Each structure stands twice: as structure tokens, then as C-alpha cells.
Amino acid sequence: MTPKNCMLCPRKCGADREHARGRCGAGAAICAARAALHQWEEPCISGKAGSGTVFFSHCTLKCVYCQNHEISSGGFGAEITPERLADIFLELEQAGAVNINLVTPTHYTYGVLRALDRVRHRLSVPVVMNTGGYELTETLRLWEGYIDIYLPDLKYVSAAPAERYSGAGDYFTHASAALLEMKRQQPHPRLEGGLLRRGMLVRHLVLPGLRRDSLAAVEWLAENLGTEHFLLSLMCQYTPNGRLADFPEIDRRVTTYEYMSAVSRARELGLRGYTQERGSAQQIYTPEFNLYGIQEVNHVQRKNRGLF
């Protein structure tokens, strides 16, 4: 099922995707760039064997600092049918994946749900929705019952950086509502053997010069989601991508002070989850994109550690 008047994301561009591409860049067919065992997520997502990650092409956000810009903005990938996607899910599990990790699937909602309908009764691992957080609650409700683990970002609280760096001044309006909907669907994190089986893990990437916005994000999460209802991943992996000539203020690494300010506030608020070691800000952790082949990734896992 392809949207004739696409309203799946907050852009609400209304594209007839049978004949034109949406504002996200997606057309009628599912397009994906990589399916592989991915070992660089948080420990409770990757485990030892790796997360069965499918990177979908195109994105509803256009973040200027995106590490995966080849697929989010460049459109790299190959068209696949829902039937082939269903087979990929099974192949990933067979290869040892501890979950099926759907990266930016929103604009392919109908096709991915069709794929899941074919195989979810055969999957014994959780399904993860890995998203930038810029979602509509009505679209998230279509996913209810399919998603075991929500893995959203909360990128910004302030409208100005959201507009400047992601072209979405209304980001927080939609992301805050989306996170509350995700909490409604999966309100209680459940860990088994160190792996997250159900629940929500919220990511926040600390950006250069946005220390106050990071503090506001952490404080909003604690106040509105509650410390027992989600896990937090505070990331310091921001890496300038060589395409930031027009954004010189973020063409640098995050300082220790900027990052540790967010970590200290999270600890004060009693949040649970993960921090990252400073060595995580390296391009080695950006995956190569090649769809056809379920591949083991042999690089060292990105280093995460608990808030406590």
C-alpha cells in the first residue's frame, strides 16, 4: 500500500507516491541501504551477537551533520519488496541477531508492516523502531502491537537549532508528543540477560554549542517520562562530517564540559541508561552501506557505560 496523499510524517507533504517522491525523498517502493548485524548500538540493543539492523533510505529530517547522509539525503539504496524484506528479517535472526532493528522506517510504514505481518509469528526476537523522533502520534499508532522496543532520538528542545540544522522548527512539538505515545505503548523497560526485550530507550546526541538545550532535553525527559519508564543514552559521538562550511559553529567536536554537563544533570535527576566514552566520536563507527548480504561487522563496539 503506497500513500496517495502521504501524511505519514509531520511534513504532511501530501505527495502521491505512486507518481512522485515525497518531501522525504521516498517513492512508491521500499528502499533500503543495508541489512546487517550491527554491533555499535547500546549494549542492551546490540548484545554480543549484534542487532539485526535494516537501514532504510531517505529520511523525514535533513540534519546537516548526519553521519548517514549517503542514505538519508543522498538516497543510496536498492528497492525491495515487502516479501524480500520479510525474508531479510528471518535471515537476520538466523544469523544470530538479538533483535530486528528498523532504522528510519516511518516513510515506508505500510510496506514494512506488510513485511512484519508475513513473519512476526515466526520471529522470536524483539522488533525495534529506531527513529529520529520526528513522528506523528497517529502514525505511531499504526505500529502499535508490532514494536517491542522504541529507540527514538530527542534531538532538540529549542526551535532555532532544530530549524537551522534539521529544517524542522516544529521538531520538539512533534517529538515530545511522539515520545509520550511511545511511552504509552511500551511503558515498562524489561531487560533479560542484559538485553532490552521491551520498552523505550531515548537517545540524545550532545551537539557543539547547545549545552543548554541538552540540559533542557534531559530535564524534560525526567519530568515527562518519569525515571522508571525509559532508559537514556547520552551520546558524545558527534563527528563533523566535512560538509559543514555553512555551519562553522558546529564544525568541531563536543567539549568535555558540554558533554559532562548533560551527564551530571541526568545523574542528578536519577535517570538510568548509558553514557559514552569520548573515543566514540570517530568515523570508524559509521557503517558502510551495502544492502544485499547479511554481514557480521567486525569493528570494535562503540564504548558505552552505565550512568551508574
WOQUI-V746056 format. One record per pair of residues at least 24 apart in sequence whose C-alpha atoms are under 10 Angstrom apart, sorted by the first residue. I is the first residue (numbers start at 1). J is the second residue. Records with the same first field share a line. If there is no record, write none. Layout:
I = J ; J
This chain:
1 = 28 ; 29 ; 108 ; 109 ; 110 ; 111 ; 113 ; 114
2 = 27 ; 28 ; 29 ; 30 ; 107 ; 108 ; 109 ; 110 ; 111
3 = 27 ; 28 ; 107 ; 108 ; 109 ; 110
4 = 28
6 = 107
7 = 107 ; 136 ; 138 ; 139
8 = 60 ; 106 ; 107 ; 108 ; 109 ; 110 ; 135 ; 136 ; 137 ; 138 ; 139 ; 140
9 = 59 ; 60 ; 61 ; 106 ; 107 ; 134 ; 135 ; 136 ; 137 ; 138 ; 139 ; 140 ; 174
10 = 60 ; 61 ; 134 ; 135 ; 136 ; 137 ; 139 ; 168 ; 170 ; 171 ; 173 ; 174 ; 175
11 = 60 ; 61 ; 134 ; 135 ; 136 ; 168 ; 170
12 = 136
22 = 58 ; 60 ; 107
23 = 58 ; 59 ; 60 ; 61
24 = 57 ; 58 ; 59 ; 60 ; 61 ; 62 ; 72 ; 73 ; 75 ; 107
25 = 57 ; 58 ; 59 ; 60 ; 72 ; 73 ; 74 ; 75 ; 107
26 = 56 ; 57 ; 58 ; 59 ; 60 ; 75 ; 107 ; 108
27 = 58 ; 79 ; 107 ; 108
28 = 79 ; 107 ; 108 ; 111
29 = 78 ; 79 ; 80 ; 81 ; 82 ; 108 ; 111
30 = 56 ; 57 ; 77 ; 78 ; 79 ; 80 ; 81 ; 82 ; 85 ; 105 ; 107 ; 108 ; 109 ; 110 ; 111 ; 112
31 = 55 ; 56 ; 57 ; 58 ; 71 ; 75 ; 76 ; 77 ; 78 ; 79 ; 80 ; 81 ; 85 ; 105 ; 108 ; 291
32 = 56 ; 57 ; 58 ; 71 ; 75 ; 76 ; 77 ; 78 ; 79 ; 80 ; 85 ; 103 ; 105 ; 289 ; 290 ; 291 ; 292
33 = 57 ; 58 ; 70 ; 71 ; 72 ; 75 ; 76 ; 77 ; 78 ; 79 ; 288 ; 289 ; 290 ; 291 ; 292
34 = 71 ; 76 ; 77 ; 78 ; 103 ; 287 ; 288 ; 289 ; 290 ; 291 ; 292 ; 293 ; 294 ; 295
35 = 85 ; 88 ; 89 ; 91 ; 92 ; 100 ; 101 ; 102 ; 289 ; 290 ; 291 ; 292 ; 293 ; 294 ; 295
36 = 88 ; 91 ; 92 ; 95 ; 97 ; 100 ; 101 ; 287 ; 289 ; 290 ; 291 ; 292 ; 293 ; 294 ; 295 ; 296 ; 297
37 = 92 ; 93 ; 95 ; 96 ; 97 ; 98 ; 99 ; 100 ; 101 ; 294 ; 295 ; 296 ; 297 ; 298
38 = 97 ; 101 ; 287 ; 295 ; 296 ; 297 ; 298 ; 299 ; 301
39 = 97 ; 285 ; 296 ; 297 ; 298 ; 299 ; 300 ; 301 ; 302
40 = 280 ; 285 ; 286 ; 287 ; 297 ; 299 ; 300 ; 301 ; 302 ; 303 ; 304
41 = 233 ; 285 ; 301 ; 302 ; 303 ; 304
42 = 195 ; 196 ; 201 ; 203 ; 233 ; 273 ; 274 ; 275 ; 276 ; 301 ; 302 ; 303 ; 304 ; 305 ; 306
43 = 194 ; 195 ; 196 ; 274 ; 301 ; 302 ; 303 ; 304 ; 305 ; 306
44 = 98 ; 191 ; 192 ; 193 ; 194 ; 195 ; 196 ; 197 ; 201 ; 273 ; 274
45 = 98 ; 99 ; 100 ; 101 ; 126 ; 128 ; 149 ; 151 ; 194 ; 195 ; 196 ; 197 ; 201
46 = 97 ; 98 ; 99 ; 101 ; 195 ; 196 ; 301
47 = 97 ; 98 ; 99 ; 193 ; 194 ; 195 ; 196 ; 301
48 = 96 ; 97 ; 98 ; 195 ; 301
49 = 95 ; 96 ; 97 ; 98 ; 99 ; 296 ; 297
50 = 92 ; 95 ; 96 ; 97 ; 98 ; 99 ; 100 ; 296 ; 297 ; 301
51 = 92 ; 93 ; 96 ; 97 ; 98 ; 99 ; 100 ; 101 ; 102 ; 128
52 = 88 ; 89 ; 90 ; 91 ; 92 ; 93 ; 94 ; 95 ; 96 ; 97 ; 98 ; 99 ; 100 ; 101 ; 102 ; 125 ; 127 ; 128 ; 294 ; 295 ; 296
53 = 88 ; 89 ; 92 ; 97 ; 99 ; 100 ; 101 ; 102 ; 103 ; 128 ; 130 ; 294
54 = 85 ; 88 ; 89 ; 92 ; 100 ; 101 ; 102 ; 103 ; 104 ; 105 ; 130 ; 291 ; 294
55 = 101 ; 102 ; 103 ; 104 ; 105 ; 130 ; 287 ; 289 ; 290 ; 291
56 = 102 ; 103 ; 104 ; 105 ; 106 ; 107 ; 108 ; 291
57 = 103 ; 104 ; 105 ; 107 ; 108
58 = 104 ; 105 ; 107 ; 108
59 = 103 ; 104 ; 105 ; 106 ; 107 ; 131 ; 132 ; 134
60 = 104 ; 105 ; 106 ; 107 ; 131 ; 132 ; 133 ; 134 ; 135 ; 166 ; 167 ; 168
61 = 104 ; 132 ; 133 ; 134 ; 162 ; 165 ; 166 ; 167 ; 168 ; 171
62 = 163 ; 165 ; 166 ; 167 ; 168
63 = 132 ; 162 ; 163 ; 164 ; 165 ; 166 ; 167 ; 168
64 = 164 ; 165 ; 166 ; 167 ; 240 ; 241 ; 243 ; 244 ; 246 ; 247 ; 250
65 = 165 ; 166 ; 207 ; 238 ; 239 ; 240 ; 241 ; 242 ; 243 ; 244 ; 247 ; 250 ; 251
66 = 165 ; 166 ; 238 ; 239 ; 240 ; 241 ; 243
67 = 238 ; 239 ; 240 ; 241 ; 283 ; 285 ; 286 ; 287
68 = 241 ; 286 ; 287 ; 288 ; 289
69 = 241
70 = 288 ; 289
71 = 289
72 = 104
76 = 289 ; 290 ; 291
77 = 289 ; 290 ; 291 ; 292
78 = 290 ; 291 ; 292
79 = 291
80 = 111 ; 291
81 = 111 ; 112 ; 114 ; 115
82 = 108 ; 110 ; 111 ; 112 ; 113 ; 114 ; 115 ; 116 ; 117 ; 118
83 = 111 ; 112 ; 114 ; 115 ; 116 ; 118 ; 119
84 = 115
85 = 111 ; 112 ; 114 ; 115 ; 116 ; 118 ; 119
86 = 112 ; 113 ; 114 ; 115 ; 116 ; 117 ; 118 ; 119 ; 120
87 = 115 ; 116 ; 118 ; 119
88 = 115 ; 292 ; 293 ; 294
89 = 115 ; 116 ; 119 ; 120 ; 122 ; 123 ; 127 ; 294
90 = 119 ; 120 ; 122 ; 123 ; 124
91 = 293 ; 294
92 = 293 ; 294 ; 295
93 = 123 ; 124 ; 125
94 = 123 ; 294
95 = 294 ; 295 ; 296
96 = 125 ; 296
97 = 125 ; 126 ; 296
98 = 124 ; 125 ; 126 ; 127 ; 195 ; 196 ; 197
99 = 123 ; 124 ; 125 ; 126 ; 127 ; 128 ; 148 ; 149 ; 195 ; 196 ; 197
100 = 124 ; 125 ; 126 ; 127 ; 128 ; 129 ; 147 ; 148 ; 149
101 = 126 ; 127 ; 128 ; 129 ; 130 ; 147 ; 149 ; 150 ; 151
102 = 127 ; 128 ; 129 ; 130 ; 131 ; 147 ; 150 ; 151
103 = 128 ; 129 ; 130 ; 131 ; 132 ; 151 ; 152
104 = 129 ; 130 ; 131 ; 132 ; 133 ; 152
105 = 129 ; 130 ; 131
106 = 130 ; 131 ; 132 ; 134 ; 135 ; 136 ; 139 ; 140 ; 143
107 = 139
109 = 139 ; 140 ; 142 ; 143
110 = 142 ; 143
112 = 143
113 = 142 ; 143 ; 146
116 = 146
117 = 146
120 = 146
125 = 197
126 = 196 ; 197 ; 198
127 = 197 ; 198
128 = 152 ; 196 ; 197 ; 198 ; 199 ; 200
129 = 200
130 = 201 ; 202 ; 203
131 = 202 ; 203
132 = 171 ; 175 ; 202 ; 203 ; 204
133 = 171 ; 172 ; 174 ; 175 ; 176 ; 177 ; 178 ; 179 ; 202 ; 203
134 = 168 ; 170 ; 171 ; 172 ; 173 ; 174 ; 175 ; 176 ; 177 ; 178 ; 179
135 = 171 ; 173 ; 174 ; 175 ; 176 ; 177 ; 178 ; 179
136 = 174 ; 175 ; 177 ; 178 ; 181
137 = 174 ; 175 ; 176 ; 177 ; 178 ; 179 ; 180 ; 181 ; 182
138 = 178 ; 181
139 = 178
140 = 178 ; 179 ; 181 ; 182 ; 185
141 = 178 ; 181 ; 182 ; 185
143 = 182 ; 185
144 = 181 ; 182 ; 184 ; 185 ; 186
145 = 185 ; 186
147 = 182 ; 185 ; 186 ; 198 ; 199
148 = 185 ; 186 ; 189 ; 196 ; 197 ; 198 ; 199 ; 200
149 = 182 ; 185 ; 186 ; 189 ; 190 ; 196 ; 197 ; 198 ; 199 ; 200 ; 201
150 = 179 ; 182 ; 183 ; 185 ; 186 ; 198 ; 199 ; 200 ; 201 ; 202 ; 230
151 = 179 ; 182 ; 199 ; 200 ; 201 ; 202 ; 203 ; 230 ; 231 ; 232 ; 233
152 = 178 ; 179 ; 182 ; 200 ; 201 ; 202 ; 203 ; 204
153 = 179 ; 201 ; 202 ; 203 ; 204 ; 205 ; 232 ; 233
154 = 178 ; 179 ; 202 ; 203 ; 204 ; 205 ; 214 ; 217 ; 218 ; 220 ; 221
155 = 202 ; 203 ; 204 ; 205 ; 206 ; 207 ; 213 ; 214 ; 217
156 = 204 ; 205 ; 206 ; 207 ; 210 ; 213 ; 214 ; 216 ; 217
157 = 212 ; 213 ; 214 ; 215 ; 216 ; 217 ; 218 ; 220
158 = 210 ; 212 ; 213 ; 214 ; 216 ; 217
161 = 210 ; 213
164 = 247
165 = 247 ; 250
172 = 217
176 = 217 ; 220 ; 221 ; 224 ; 225
179 = 221 ; 224 ; 225
180 = 221 ; 224 ; 225
182 = 225 ; 230
183 = 224 ; 225 ; 226 ; 229 ; 230
184 = 225 ; 229
186 = 229 ; 230
187 = 225 ; 226 ; 228 ; 229 ; 230
188 = 228 ; 229 ; 230 ; 231
189 = 228 ; 229 ; 230 ; 231
190 = 229 ; 230
196 = 231
199 = 229 ; 230 ; 231
200 = 229 ; 230 ; 231 ; 232
201 = 229 ; 230 ; 231 ; 232 ; 233 ; 272 ; 273 ; 274
202 = 230 ; 231 ; 232 ; 233 ; 234 ; 273
203 = 231 ; 232 ; 233 ; 234 ; 235 ; 273 ; 274
204 = 232 ; 233 ; 234 ; 235 ; 236 ; 262
205 = 233 ; 234 ; 235 ; 236 ; 237 ; 238 ; 254 ; 259
206 = 234 ; 235 ; 236 ; 237 ; 238 ; 253 ; 254 ; 255 ; 258 ; 259 ; 260 ; 261 ; 262 ; 263
207 = 235 ; 236 ; 237 ; 238 ; 239 ; 250 ; 252 ; 253 ; 254 ; 255 ; 258 ; 259
208 = 236 ; 238 ; 249 ; 250 ; 251 ; 252 ; 253 ; 254 ; 255 ; 258 ; 259
209 = 249 ; 250 ; 252 ; 253 ; 254 ; 255 ; 258
210 = 250 ; 254 ; 258 ; 259
211 = 254 ; 255 ; 257 ; 258 ; 259 ; 260 ; 261 ; 262
212 = 258 ; 261 ; 262
213 = 262
214 = 258 ; 259 ; 261 ; 262 ; 263 ; 265
215 = 258 ; 259 ; 261 ; 262 ; 263 ; 264 ; 265 ; 266
216 = 262 ; 265
217 = 262 ; 266
218 = 262 ; 263 ; 265 ; 266 ; 267 ; 269 ; 271
219 = 262 ; 265 ; 266 ; 268 ; 269 ; 271
221 = 266 ; 269 ; 271
222 = 266 ; 269 ; 270 ; 271
223 = 269
226 = 269 ; 270 ; 271
227 = 266 ; 269 ; 270 ; 271 ; 272
228 = 270 ; 271 ; 272
229 = 271 ; 272
230 = 271 ; 272 ; 273
231 = 271 ; 272 ; 273 ; 274 ; 307
232 = 266 ; 271 ; 272 ; 273 ; 274 ; 275 ; 306 ; 307
233 = 263 ; 271 ; 272 ; 273 ; 274 ; 275 ; 276 ; 304 ; 305 ; 306 ; 307
234 = 259 ; 260 ; 262 ; 263 ; 266 ; 273 ; 274 ; 275 ; 276 ; 304 ; 306 ; 307
235 = 259 ; 262 ; 263 ; 274 ; 275 ; 276 ; 277 ; 278 ; 280 ; 281 ; 304
236 = 260 ; 275 ; 276 ; 277 ; 278 ; 279 ; 280 ; 281
237 = 276 ; 277 ; 278 ; 279 ; 280 ; 281 ; 282 ; 283 ; 285 ; 302
238 = 278 ; 280 ; 281 ; 282 ; 283
239 = 280 ; 281 ; 282 ; 283 ; 286
240 = 281 ; 282 ; 283
241 = 283
253 = 281
254 = 278 ; 281
263 = 307
264 = 307
266 = 307
267 = 307 ; 308
270 = 307 ; 308
271 = 307 ; 308
272 = 306 ; 307 ; 308
273 = 304 ; 305 ; 306 ; 307 ; 308
274 = 303 ; 304 ; 305 ; 306 ; 307 ; 308
275 = 303 ; 304 ; 305 ; 306 ; 307 ; 308
276 = 302 ; 303 ; 304 ; 305 ; 306 ; 307
277 = 302 ; 303 ; 304 ; 305
278 = 303 ; 304
279 = 303
280 = 304
